[in-house]
Amino acid sequence: MTRSYIFIIPIVIILAISMVYFGKRKKIEIKKKELIKGIMLGVIIGFLLGYFHELLHAISFPKGSTINIGLVLKPFYFYVSSFDSLSKNQFIFMSIIPFIILGVIPFILYLLYFSKRIKIGAFFLGLCIMGLVGATPELLNIYNVSKNVPNNSQIIISENHIYYYSE
């Protein structure tokens, strides 16, 4: 899982550039207390959405699939697993959907609100941070599956392992 944190670097760079850009371009007076409160609230809510993140994975499986959503306390993380297989494209979609809904959409909302209402924009920034950082393991999985799994393969996810087979 720690290898996936390499994907955090471009995320942080993009977020930092966007904050500096908006701050200079719009000549926004950023009140640090409002900014910190909004970001912290977004981070806390984002952390609490961990189960929802896994639920987004689960609804991406074919109808009738048996899905298990679990929680590992040490180290702390949620996971989804199923013995029902997915195609390579289904796996990529299933993996990317929480990144889009919990990371990209809050990032767009942050961009829309930050110059107008800093508190709301900061909240979406915190939510975006958690959504994007929480999805870094999936980004690594997408990379590895795209690189190593043949196109006609079926993929099975079992807790923190990914298996594939070809028919």
C-alpha positions in Angstrom: 0.0 0.0 0.0 2.8 2.4 0.8 4.1 2.1 -2.8 0.9 3.6 -4.0 1.7 6.9 -2.2 3.9 7.9 -5.2 0.7 9.0 -6.8 0.2 11.6 -4.0 3.1 13.7 -5.4 1.3 14.9 -8.6 -1.9 15.3 -6.6 -0.3 17.6 -4.1 1.5 19.6 -6.9 -1.8 20.1 -8.7 -3.6 21.2 -5.5 -0.8 23.6 -4.6 -0.6 25.1 -8.0 -4.4 25.6 -8.1 -4.3 27.4 -4.7 -1.5 29.7 -5.7 -3.1 30.4 -9.1 -6.5 31.3 -7.6 -4.9 33.3 -4.8 -2.9 35.5 -7.2 -5.3 35.6 -10.2 -8.4 36.5 -8.2 -6.5 38.5 -5.6 -8.3 36.6 -2.9 -7.8 37.5 0.7 -7.4 34.1 2.3 -8.3 34.0 6.0 -6.2 31.2 7.5 -8.7 30.3 10.1 -11.5 29.9 7.6 -9.2 27.9 5.3 -8.0 25.6 8.0 -11.5 25.0 9.4 -12.9 24.2 6.0 -10.1 21.9 5.0 -10.2 20.1 8.4 -14.0 19.6 8.1 -13.5 18.2 4.6 -10.7 15.9 5.7 -12.8 14.5 8.6 -15.9 14.0 6.4 -13.7 12.4 3.8 -12.2 10.0 6.3 -15.7 9.1 7.5 -16.6 8.3 3.8 -14.2 5.3 3.8 -17.1 2.8 3.8 -18.9 4.8 1.1 -15.6 4.6 -1.0 -15.8 0.8 -0.8 -19.5 0.8 -1.5 -18.8 2.7 -4.8 -16.5 -0.2 -5.7 -19.2 -2.7 -4.8 -21.9 -1.2 -7.0 -19.5 -1.5 -9.9 -19.6 -5.3 -9.9 -22.1 -7.1 -12.1 -25.6 -7.6 -10.8 -25.9 -10.6 -8.6 -22.3 -10.6 -7.5 -21.5 -11.5 -3.9 -19.5 -8.6 -2.4 -17.6 -8.4 0.9 -16.7 -5.1 2.4 -14.3 -5.3 5.3 -12.2 -3.2 7.7 -8.7 -4.0 8.8 -7.8 -2.1 12.0 -4.0 -2.4 11.8 -3.0 -0.8 9.5 -6.4 0.9 9.2 -8.1 0.5 5.8 -11.3 -0.7 4.3 -11.4 -3.2 1.4 -13.8 -4.8 -1.0 -13.5 -8.4 -2.3 -15.5 -10.8 -4.3 -15.0 -14.2 -5.9 -17.0 -13.0 -8.9 -14.7 -12.0 -11.7 -14.4 -8.8 -13.6 -13.0 -8.1 -17.1 -10.0 -5.8 -17.3 -12.2 -2.9 -18.3 -14.7 -3.6 -15.5 -11.8 -3.8 -13.0 -10.5 -0.4 -14.2 -13.9 1.2 -14.0 -14.6 -0.3 -10.5 -11.2 0.9 -9.3 -11.5 4.5 -10.7 -15.1 5.3 -9.7 -14.3 6.4 -6.1 -11.4 8.5 -7.4 -13.8 10.4 -9.6 -16.7 10.7 -7.2 -14.8 11.4 -4.0 -11.7 13.1 -5.5 -12.3 14.7 -8.9 -15.8 16.0 -8.4 -14.9 17.7 -5.0 -11.8 19.1 -6.8 -14.0 20.7 -9.5 -16.3 22.0 -6.7 -13.3 23.4 -4.9 -12.3 25.2 -8.1 -15.8 26.6 -8.5 -16.2 27.8 -4.9 -12.7 28.7 -3.7 -12.7 32.2 -5.2 -16.2 33.0 -4.1 -16.7 31.3 -0.7 -13.4 30.3 0.8 -15.0 28.2 3.6 -17.0 26.1 1.2 -14.1 25.9 -1.3 -11.8 24.8 1.6 -14.3 22.1 2.6 -14.3 20.7 -0.9 -10.5 20.9 -0.9 -10.3 18.8 2.3 -12.8 16.3 0.8 -10.9 16.2 -2.4 -7.6 15.6 -0.6 -9.1 12.6 1.2 -10.8 11.3 -1.9 -7.7 11.5 -4.0 -5.3 10.2 -1.4 -7.7 7.4 -0.4 -7.7 6.3 -4.0 -4.0 6.0 -4.5 -3.9 2.2 -3.9 -6.5 1.9 -6.7 -4.3 4.0 -9.0 -1.4 1.7 -8.4 -3.7 -1.3 -9.1 -4.9 0.2 -12.3 -1.3 0.8 -13.4 -0.3 -2.8 -12.5 -3.3 -4.4 -14.1 -3.0 -2.3 -17.3 0.7 -3.2 -17.5 0.6 -6.9 -16.5 -2.8 -8.5 -17.1 -3.7 -9.7 -20.7 -6.8 -8.0 -22.2 -8.9 -11.2 -22.3 -8.3 -12.1 -18.7 -10.8 -12.2 -15.8 -9.8 -10.5 -12.5 -10.8 -11.6 -9.0 -10.2 -9.4 -5.9 -9.6 -11.1 -2.6 -9.0 -8.6 0.2 -5.7 -7.0 -0.7 -4.8 -9.4 -3.5 -5.7 -9.4 -7.1 -5.7 -12.5 -9.2 -6.3 -13.1 -12.9 -6.9 -15.9 -15.2 -7.5 -16.3 -18.9 -10.2 -18.4 -20.4 
